[in-house]
């Protein structure tokens, strides 16, 4: 910490949203403990409660902490110590949580990586983090066999999705997948996680040392504002604060309730809100290793979650499915959308679906990013305005600034969203320049995370997200926000989904291009003229898309978000359905 940082004067920050919280909820104190300690506390309080539900198998808190402690012991005996980085590259299976908390217990750092990452992405991650071990799934072994020589990886700990399945399902899984994947050449380098634990477990190894809130805990991955891959280093404090914030807002969640873990573990939203927070509340997380959008309603019927969090496309899939007649959703307390924009029309359709299926819940939006551990704002219970991403969590502050001057803009004016929180990242690993660009000290004396996102705040403190700065279209000198055009087009009765991107124009610089998915039974030949007329009637002339492309579905990223980059390079035109 520099002398300037130690003695800078911090001004009191405006927070019009604080009226929605009780006085004692506003300033959250973060105890000097670790993520592991939080789960340990839950084990003392709720030893027999279910902690993990995986494909029909129930794992209680006592069993969970026993597994964690045993793996932590083996890691420590092997030589993994405070500050060492170990990569976890697994689908949503129990071993993710076993190994994550085991590393956390001994002060090591878990580098969370997507198991479907390309070879080069995996190599770059292992190399840039200098990971000593990688915990990897057997079915994707071929992806790493040719890249590990270029890294510092000492061992590959192999896990199968079958390892924690109930016995009958385990047998079925092995029969179905027999011969489908290249076999792992097990040896001292490629070793099963269970064998590694058996080999290195030492009952005399004393693991009484504890690590606190400021110990680095997890590395997540982000493109930041520049789009290049970055390793986001988060401390224990981020997860601890997040769990306490969510407890204050999601008050109807009680011990024994359950959250559906659809969002992946390598995503801050999935790891923090869907997995860690439930385990700090005596709830359980339902792990879904492979999500099938066409059977989303069946998943609801089988697991009966209390809380579900996901991206808009997941909820779009739910209301489109008709596998279960008279699906009962009366157990649902919270339905939260994050990670991408939820259009007003989709919000309305989802709420109608929830009501017709006996749920008293209504979908709300949240907002966050990896650099602030995913959850920054949330709309909840009666603290909700249509189209808003909610209000900042207690102990978080958000302001909207003019990007060029860093001055706070008036309520209702669109600018860059910047965040101040105790949950902000330590920085990007070994990237001081990008860290300094993202985390900036303003005139008020506080450190602010520059998000690269656009939005505005109303006088009550509700935030309205308007998209990425890079997605903003400047056409003939006008600032055009794709989200506004999308919401107008999606309000047309024949439109299911719309995404708008900017494309080059010879003299207007850029113009809007709309990609549209129609509702079932509609065809572009019959509705395209009506949709164009609808746009001309409801949008300013410079906002009307110059191209309309019709698709059966839009491309998605690994996280289920619309893939804007693919659409940006799409050369399709009218009636390309």
N, C-alpha and C positions, 0 to 999 in steps of 0.2 A: 504494500500500500504506500503510495507516494505521500509526501508532506502535504501536498495540495488536497488530496483526498481526505486526510486525517482532520484538516482544519477548515474545510470548506463549509460555508453556512448553508444549511438546507432550509428552504422556505416551506411553509405549510402548503400542502397541495389541495386544490379544489376537489371536492368529492360529492357532487349532488346526489349520488346514488346511496350514500350512507344512511339516508332516512329509511331505507328498506331493511336495514339490519338493526338488531338490538345493540345497545351500546357496548355490551360485553363481547359482542361478536366481531367488532370492527378491527381491533388490533390483536392479531393472533400471535401468541408467543410460541416459538418453535423450541421444544425441549431438545437438549443436547444428546440425542439418541440416533440410532440408525434405522433404516428400513427393516432390517432383521429384528431389531428390538421391538418395533411396532407389532410385528407378527407374533413375536414371543409373548408380548403383553396380551394379545388376543387369545393365545393358547392358554394362559393362566386363567383368563376370564371365561372362555368358552371351549374347554378341552374336548368335549364330545360333539361340538357343532361341526357340520360339514364345512370344509374349507375349499375343496375342489370337487367339482362334478365333471367327470370325463367319460363320455360315451357310456353312461350307465353306471360307472364306478364312482363310489363316494369315498372321499379321503377326508378324514376329520383333522382338526387342528393338531391333535397330539401326534398323529401319524405324519403329518406334514412337517412339523418341527423336528421330529426324529430323523426323517429323511434328510432334511437340510443340515442338521448337525453332523450327521455321518459323512455327508459329501464335503462339508466344510473341513472336517478333520482330515480327510484324504487330500484335499487341495493343499492344506497347510503342511502336512507331512511331506508331500511331493516337493514343496518349496515355493508355492504361490504365496505371495506376501502383499502387504499394504502397497497400493499403487500399481501393482501388476495388472495387466489387461488380458482378459480372457474373452474370446468371441463366442457368443451364443447364437447359433444360426439354425433355429428350429421352428416348426409350426407351433400352433397353440396346443401344447401337450404339457402334462405335469412337470416333466423334466426341465422345462423353461424356468418354472418357479423354484424348483429344488435347487438348481445350479445358480440362479440369480441371487437368491438369499444366502446361499452357502458362500458365494464370493463376497457378498456384502458383509457377512459376519466377520470375515478375516481382513476386511479393509481393501479388498481387491476391486477392480472395476469391470463391470460387464459391458461388453461392446455388443449391442443388439443389432443383428443383421438379418435381412430377409433371406430365407432359404431358397427362394426362386431367383436370387440375384444372378446376374451373368458372371462367368468365370473372371472376367477382368474386374468387375465390381468387387468380387470377393477378394481377389488378390490385392487390389488397391486398399481395401479396408484392413486386411491383415497386416499389410506392409506399413500403412500410415499410422496404425495404432500400435505397431510392434507387439502384436498379440502373442503370448507364450503358448496358449492352447486354443484350439477351436473345438466347440461342442457341436457336432454336425449330425444330420440325419442320414441313415444308411441308403435311403432311396435316391439320394442325389450325389452319391459318392463320386461319380464320374466327373462332376463339375470341378472338383478340387484336386484330383489325382495328379494333374499336370502343372499346377501352379504353386504348390507348397514349397518347392525348392527355392523359390524366389523370396520366401518369407522367413520370419524367425520362429515359426511354429515348431514346438518341440514334440507335441503329440496331438493326435486327433481322437477325441473321445466320441465314440459312435453311439447314437441313440436311435431306436426304431419307434415309430408311432405305436407299435404293438406292445412295447414294454410295459405300459401301464394300463392296457386294456383288460377288461374282465376276461376270464379264461376262455369262454366260448368265442367271444369276439376276437380274441387273440389268435385262436386256431383258424377261424374263418379268414382273418386278415392275411395270415401267412399262406393259406391255400390260394386265395384270390391273387396274391402278388407273387407267387412262386415263379421264378424265371423271368419276371418282368424287368428286373434291374440288375445291373452288373454287381457281382458279389464283392464285398469289401475284403481285401487281403489282410485279415487280422494278424497282427504281430505286435511288437513292442511300440510301434509308432501309431498304428491304427488299432485302438483298443476300445472295447465296449465300456461304457461309463460304469456299469455295474462291476466289471472286472477291475477297472481302475480303482474304484472305491475299496474293493476287497483287498487289492494289492497294497494300497497305501494307508488304509485306516490303521491308526495307532491309538489304542485306548489310553495310553499314557501321555498323549499329546495334550497339553494344557492350553485350551482356547478361552481363557477367562478375560483376555484383553478386549475392551470395547472401543468402538469407533463412533464418533459423534456426527453432528449435523453438517459440519463443514468438510467431511471426508468425501472426495469424489466417489461416486457410486455407479453411474451409468453413462454410457456414450450412446447417443441417438444420432441419426443422420439427417442432414438438411441441405437444401440448395441455397439457403439464406436468401439474401436479396439479389445476389449476383448469379445464382443458378448453378454454380460449380459445387461439387460434392464437399461437404464439411462434416467433421466429427464434433458433435455438440457434447461438451462435458457438463454433466449435472451432478450436483452434490446431493447427499441424503436430504438436506433441508428442503429441496424442491418437492420431493415425494411426501415428506412429512407435512409440509404446509398444504400441499394439494389435498391430502386426505382430510385435514382439519377443515379446510374451506368447503369441501364437498359435503362433509358432515353437517356443517352449518346451513347449507342450502338445501340439501336433499333430506330434510328432517323426517320424512315418513319412512326412510329406510331403517329397518330395525335388525338386530342380530337374528340370524336365521333366514333373512331374505337373500335373494340371489340376483346376480348381474350376469347377463349374457355376454360372454367374451368373444364377440365376433371380430372386433377390431384386432389386428395383429399385435404381437408382443413387441415388435421392433418399432412400433408407432407410439409416440408419447401418450396419445389419447387412449390407446388400448392397454398399454403397460400400466399407466398411472391410474386412470379412472375405472377401467373395466377389471383390472386384476389387483393392483396394490390396495386401492382404497377399500374395496369390499373386505379384504383380509384384515384391515385395521378396525373394521366395524363389527366383526363377528358374523359377517355375511359370507356367502360363498360365490365363487366365480365359476360359471359354466364354460369350460374350454371347448372351443369349436376348431379342430385342426384344419378342416377343409369345408369351406362354406359353399353351399349349393343354393343359389338364389331362387331356383325353381321349387325348392322344398322348404322355403323359409317359414311358411305357415305350419308345416309339419314339425319343424324344430320348436316353434312356439308351443305347439300342442303337447309335445313330449316333455319339454323342460320347464314350462310354466314360469318364466322369469318374472321377477318383481321389477327389474330395471333393465332397459335395453338402450345401448348407445351405438350409433353407427353413422355412416355417411348417407346423404339423401338417396343415393341409388339403391341402398339396401332396403329402405322403407318403400321405395317405389316398387321394388320386387315383391315386397310383402302384400301390398294392396292389389297386385296384378295376379297373385296366385289364388287358385280355387281348389286346392287339394283337400282341405278340411272343411266340411260343411258345418255351419254354426260354430265356428271357432270361438272359444270362450277366452277373452282377454281380460276378464274381471280382476285377475291378480296383478295386472300391470299398474305400478305406481308412477313410474317415470319413463318417458320416451324422449331421448335427447339426440338431436342431430348435430353433427360437427364435421369438420374436415373439408367441407365444401358448402356452397350456397344452397339454401333451401328456399325454393321459389314460393311465393304466396299461394299459387294455385296448388302446388304439391302439398303444402302445409294444410290447406283446406281439405284436400282429398284424404290425407292421412287422418286428420281429426275426425272426419266423417266415418272413416273406416273403423277407427277406435271406438267411437260411440256406438256404431252398429254391431260391434262385437263385445259389448258390455263393459268396456273399459271407461273409467272415469278420468283417465289420464289424457292429456293433450300434448302433442309434440312441441318441444321447445328447442331453441338453438343454443349452442355454445360456441366459443371461439378460443383458439389458442394456436400455438406453434411450438415446435420442438425446443426452441431457444428459451421458452418460458414454461417448459414441461406441459405443453399441449392445452391445458385448461386455464384461461385467463378470465373469460366472461361467461355468464350463464343466465338464461331466462328460466325461472322455476316457479312452480305453484302459481300464485297470483301476481308475481313480479314478472310481468310478461307483456310485451307489445308485439303485435303481428309484424313480421319482417325484421325484428330486432334480434341481435345475437346476445341480448341480455345486458346485465350490468356487471361491472368488475366484481370478482370475488372479494370478500373482506381481506384487507391487507394488500390488495393490488390497487394500482392506480393506472388509469388510462387517460391520455389526452390526445387531441387531434391537432396536428400542427401543419403549418405551411412548410412544405418540404425544403424550399429554398432559404427561408429565414429562420426556421425552427421556432417561430412564434406560434402560440396557441391561437387557433381560429375561433370564430364565433360559433355558438350552438347552431346546428343545422347546416354548417358549411363543411363541405367535403375536403379532407386533407389526409395526411399520413397518420395511421394509428401507431402510437408509441406507448410503451409499457414500462412501468416501474413496479418491481415486485421482489420479494425476498426469494422467489423461486427462479430468478433469472439464471441462465447458464453461467458457469465460471468463464467460459469462452470457447472458441473453436480450438481444438487440440493443435498445438504447434503452428498456429496461424494468427500471429499478433495483428497483422494489418487488417484482416477481415474482422477480427474481434473488435478492434477499435472503431471500425466502420459501423458495426452493429450496436455496440454499447457505447453511448456517448453521454458525457456530463453536460447538462444544460445549465442555463443561467440560474435556475432555481436551486442548483447544488446537488440535484439528484441524478442518478444514472438511469438513462432511458434506453430501452431496446427499440431500435428502429426496425419496423416489421416489413416495410415494403408493401403494406396493405393500405387500401383506401377505405375511408368510412367517415361517418359524421356522428356527433353526439347530440341528443336533444337536451332540453333544460332539466330533465329528470335524471340524466346520467345514463340513459339507454343508448347503446351503440348500434349503429346500422352499418353493416359491412357492404362495401361497393365493389370489391374485387382487388386484384393485384395492380400496383402502379404500372407494371409492364403490360397488363391487359388493357389499360386505358387506351382508347383510340383517339388520336388527334386528327380530325378531318377538317380541312379548310379553316384551321385555326380554332375550331371548337373542340372542347373536351367531351368525349362521348364515353359513357360507362356501359359496357356490355350487359351488366346485370340489369340495368333499367330496360334495355331492349328485350332481354330474355323474359323479364316478368310480364311485359306487355304481350309478347307473342304467346307466352304460356297461358295467358288469360283467355285466348281464343278457344272456343269450345271443342275444336277438333285437334288441338295440340296437346301432346303428352309431355314433351320435353324439348327444350331449345337451348343451344349454346351459340354464342356470338363471338367471333374473333375478328381482329383487324387484318386487312390484307392491303398490300401496296396499291397505290393509284397514281397515274402519271402526273396529275396536277393537284389533287386533293390531299396528297401524301399518303393517307390511309382511309379506307372505307370499311363499313361493317359488312360481314358475311355471316349469314344465319344458317346453322345446321339444325334441322327440325326432325323430331320423331313424332309421328301422328298416333292418335289413339287407335286402338284395335278396330278394324273394319273401315277405316278411312283411307283414301288414296289421294296422292298429291295431285293427280290430273283433275280431280273433282273439287279440290279445295284451295289450290295454290293461288288462284286469282283473288279469292275471298280473303286469304291471309295477307296478300300484298295490299289490298284495299284497306284491310283492318289496320295494318302498320301505318299507312299514309294518313289514316284518320286519327290515330292515337299517338303518333310520334312526330316530333319536329322533322322537317324535310331532311336536314343533314344527318339525322339518326336512322332513317329508313335504310335497311340493308340493301346493297346493290345486287347481292346474290342470295338466293334461297336454295339450299341443298337439302334434300329429303333422304333420311336414312331409316333403316329398320331399327338400328341401335347406334349409340355413339361409342367411340373407343374409350376404354377405361385404363387407368393406371393400375399398378399392383394393389393400391389401397382402395380401389373402387371409385376413384374420382374421375371426372371427365378428363381425358388426355388432350389438353389444349394444344400441345406441341404437334401432335399428329393432325389435329384439325387445321392448325396454322399452315401446314404443308400440303393439305388436301387440295387437289386440283379438280374436284368434282364440281358439277354445276346443277342447274335446275333438273328436277325429276330424276335424280340419280338413285331413286329408292330401289 
